[in-house]
Amino acid sequence: MHNFLGIIAARKKSIRIKNKNLEKLGKKKLIEYTFSSAKKSKKLDKIFLSTDDTKIIKLAKRYNIKAPFLRPSSISTSKTKMETVVLHSLKFYKKKYKILPKNFVILQPTSPFRTQKDIDNSINKYKKLKSKSLVSVSKPLNPVEEIFIISKRKLGKNLKKFKNNSLFLNGSIYIRNTKEFLKQRILISKNSNYFVTKKINSIDINDKMDLSFAKSLIK
């Protein structure tokens, strides 16, 4: 049994940026940064690539990361939930190994500045806390006192009181106990723990502006 199965989820189509995972960022493609940090990890026992893109599969081979299946198009749409992708990967894993991994770690390709240390340190914290669910978070990129609640076309009370302890879910790392996940069918439990990453490591590429910002940082 593998204690920690890494799952890199990368679908072919994207809404805001065409073929986003294969966009050039510096000297590498966006998804290559995730391939690299995952392979350098000392805590991941196995890595699965879940994708419907043959070009991404070909690129993954350079990093000795295997895609044991081609993800069906029916679960590769913008409406597909990550839980569905994980269930599909776990089903294949069980068929291949006749057992399930104890835990799994989701690594999304849109977090290129996530490091190997981020992955390993988050797993270490997960183990230390004997957690069943842990996510990566970071401090807001913009001042929290400038955030307002908008309701009925009016600006509501600002969130200044949360200035010193506000964190946001950055989507970089999700760690989950497999048995608990299969029972609840949700990635983040109510009692989920968290691991804080640096602001720069938490940058998530969602649109062209994010990509331009990431390119400027690479330079």
C-alpha positions as CSV (number, residue, x, y, z in Angstrom):
1,M,0.0,0.0,0.0
2,H,1.2,3.5,-0.8
3,N,0.8,6.0,2.1
4,F,0.6,9.0,-0.2
5,L,-0.5,8.9,-3.8
6,G,0.1,12.1,-5.7
7,I,-2.7,13.0,-8.2
8,I,-1.9,15.6,-10.8
9,A,-5.2,16.6,-12.5
10,A,-4.9,18.4,-15.8
11,R,-7.7,18.5,-18.3
12,K,-7.2,19.5,-21.9
13,K,-9.6,22.4,-22.4
14,S,-9.7,25.5,-20.3
15,I,-12.1,28.5,-20.5
16,R,-9.9,31.6,-19.9
17,I,-6.7,30.4,-21.5
18,K,-6.6,28.0,-24.4
19,N,-4.4,24.9,-23.6
20,K,-3.4,26.6,-20.3
21,N,-1.5,23.7,-18.9
22,L,0.8,23.8,-21.9
23,E,1.4,27.5,-21.9
24,K,5.0,28.6,-21.9
25,L,6.2,30.0,-18.6
26,G,9.9,30.8,-18.8
27,K,11.7,27.9,-20.3
28,K,9.1,25.3,-19.4
29,K,5.4,24.6,-19.9
30,L,3.1,25.5,-17.0
31,I,2.5,21.9,-16.0
32,E,6.2,21.0,-16.0
33,Y,6.6,23.0,-12.8
34,T,4.2,20.6,-11.0
35,F,5.8,17.6,-12.6
36,S,9.2,18.7,-11.3
37,S,8.1,19.5,-7.7
38,A,6.1,16.2,-7.5
39,K,9.1,14.1,-8.7
40,K,11.4,15.9,-6.2
41,S,9.1,15.1,-3.3
42,K,10.5,12.6,-0.8
43,K,7.0,11.9,0.7
44,L,5.0,11.0,-2.4
45,D,5.1,7.2,-2.9
46,K,3.4,7.2,-6.3
47,I,2.3,9.8,-8.8
48,F,-0.7,9.5,-11.1
49,L,-1.4,11.9,-13.9
50,S,-5.1,12.2,-14.7
51,T,-5.6,13.9,-18.1
52,D,-7.5,13.7,-21.3
53,D,-4.6,15.4,-23.2
54,T,-2.2,13.1,-25.1
55,K,0.3,16.0,-25.4
56,I,0.5,16.3,-21.6
57,I,1.0,12.6,-21.3
58,K,3.9,12.7,-23.7
59,L,5.4,15.6,-21.7
60,A,5.0,13.8,-18.4
61,K,7.2,10.9,-19.7
62,R,10.2,13.2,-19.6
63,Y,9.7,13.4,-15.9
64,N,9.1,9.7,-15.6
65,I,5.5,10.4,-14.5
66,K,3.0,7.9,-15.8
67,A,-0.5,8.4,-16.9
68,P,-2.0,5.0,-16.4
69,F,-5.2,5.9,-18.3
70,L,-6.6,8.6,-20.6
71,R,-9.3,10.4,-18.6
72,P,-12.8,10.0,-20.3
73,S,-14.1,13.2,-21.9
74,S,-17.3,12.8,-19.9
75,I,-15.3,13.8,-16.7
76,S,-13.0,16.3,-18.4
77,T,-15.4,19.3,-18.7
78,S,-15.4,22.7,-16.9
79,K,-18.3,21.4,-14.8
80,T,-16.5,18.2,-13.6
81,K,-15.8,18.3,-9.9
82,M,-12.4,17.4,-8.6
83,E,-14.1,14.7,-6.4
84,T,-15.2,13.0,-9.6
85,V,-11.7,13.0,-10.9
86,V,-10.3,11.6,-7.7
87,L,-12.9,8.8,-7.6
88,H,-12.0,7.8,-11.1
89,S,-8.3,7.7,-10.2
90,L,-8.9,5.7,-7.1
91,K,-11.0,3.2,-9.0
92,F,-8.2,2.6,-11.5
93,Y,-5.7,2.4,-8.7
94,K,-7.7,-0.3,-6.8
95,K,-8.1,-2.3,-10.0
96,K,-4.3,-2.2,-10.7
97,Y,-3.0,-2.7,-7.1
98,K,-6.0,-4.6,-5.5
99,I,-5.9,-2.1,-2.7
100,L,-6.3,1.6,-2.1
101,P,-3.7,4.2,-1.1
102,K,-3.9,5.3,2.6
103,N,-3.9,9.0,1.6
104,F,-3.8,11.0,-1.6
105,V,-2.4,14.5,-2.4
106,I,-3.9,16.6,-5.2
107,L,-1.5,18.9,-7.0
108,Q,-3.0,21.2,-9.6
109,P,-0.9,22.4,-12.5
110,T,-2.0,26.0,-12.0
111,S,0.3,26.5,-9.0
112,P,3.7,26.6,-10.7
113,F,5.5,28.2,-7.7
114,R,4.6,25.4,-5.3
115,T,7.8,23.7,-4.2
116,Q,8.9,20.3,-3.2
117,K,9.3,21.5,0.3
118,D,5.7,22.8,0.3
119,I,4.6,19.3,-0.6
120,D,6.7,17.5,1.9
121,N,6.2,19.9,4.8
122,S,2.4,19.8,4.3
123,I,2.5,16.0,4.4
124,N,4.7,16.2,7.5
125,K,2.2,18.4,9.2
126,Y,-0.7,16.2,8.1
127,K,1.1,13.2,9.7
128,K,2.0,15.1,12.9
129,L,-1.6,16.2,13.4
130,K,-2.9,12.7,12.5
131,S,-5.2,14.6,10.2
132,K,-7.8,13.3,7.8
133,S,-7.9,16.4,5.7
134,L,-5.4,19.2,5.1
135,V,-5.2,22.1,2.6
136,S,-2.7,24.7,1.7
137,V,-3.5,28.4,2.5
138,S,-1.7,31.7,2.3
139,K,-2.1,35.3,3.2
140,P,-4.2,37.4,0.8
141,L,-2.2,39.0,-2.1
142,N,-4.2,42.2,-1.4
143,P,-4.9,44.0,1.9
144,V,-7.9,42.5,3.6
145,E,-9.1,45.9,4.9
146,E,-9.8,46.8,1.3
147,I,-12.3,43.9,0.9
148,F,-16.0,44.7,1.2
149,I,-19.1,42.6,1.2
150,I,-21.4,43.5,-1.7
151,S,-25.1,42.9,-1.1
152,K,-28.1,44.2,-3.0
153,R,-25.9,46.5,-5.1
154,K,-24.5,48.2,-2.1
155,L,-21.2,48.0,-0.3
156,G,-21.5,46.4,3.1
157,K,-19.3,46.4,6.2
158,N,-15.6,45.9,5.3
159,L,-13.6,43.0,6.7
160,K,-10.9,45.0,8.5
161,K,-11.4,43.1,11.7
162,F,-10.0,40.0,10.0
163,K,-6.9,41.8,8.9
164,N,-4.4,40.0,11.2
165,N,-5.7,36.4,10.8
166,S,-7.2,36.1,7.3
167,L,-6.0,33.3,5.1
168,F,-7.3,32.1,1.8
169,L,-7.5,28.7,0.2
170,N,-4.9,28.8,-2.6
171,G,-5.7,25.5,-4.4
172,S,-2.1,24.4,-4.4
173,I,-2.2,21.3,-2.2
174,Y,-5.0,19.1,-0.9
175,I,-4.3,16.1,1.3
176,R,-7.0,13.6,2.2
177,N,-7.4,10.3,3.9
178,T,-8.8,7.9,1.3
179,K,-11.3,6.0,3.5
180,E,-12.7,9.3,4.9
181,F,-13.0,10.7,1.4
182,L,-14.9,7.7,0.1
183,K,-17.3,8.0,3.1
184,Q,-17.9,11.7,2.7
185,R,-17.2,12.3,-1.0
186,I,-15.8,15.8,-0.2
187,L,-12.2,17.0,-0.5
188,I,-12.2,19.4,2.5
189,S,-13.8,18.1,5.7
190,K,-15.3,20.4,8.4
191,N,-12.3,19.6,10.6
192,S,-9.7,20.1,8.0
193,N,-6.2,21.3,9.0
194,Y,-4.2,23.8,7.0
195,F,-0.6,24.4,5.9
196,V,0.5,28.0,5.2
197,T,2.6,28.6,2.1
198,K,4.4,31.8,1.1
199,K,2.5,34.3,-1.0
200,I,4.7,33.8,-4.0
201,N,4.3,30.0,-3.8
202,S,0.5,30.4,-3.7
203,I,0.0,32.2,-7.0
204,D,-2.7,30.4,-9.0
205,I,-2.9,30.8,-12.8
206,N,-6.6,31.3,-13.7
207,D,-6.6,33.9,-16.4
208,K,-4.2,35.8,-18.7
209,M,-3.4,38.5,-16.1
210,D,-2.3,35.8,-13.7
211,L,-0.1,34.3,-16.4
212,S,1.5,37.6,-17.3
213,F,2.2,38.2,-13.6
214,A,3.8,34.7,-13.3
215,K,5.9,35.4,-16.4
216,S,7.2,38.6,-14.9
217,L,8.2,36.8,-11.8
218,I,10.0,34.1,-13.8
219,K,12.1,36.8,-15.5
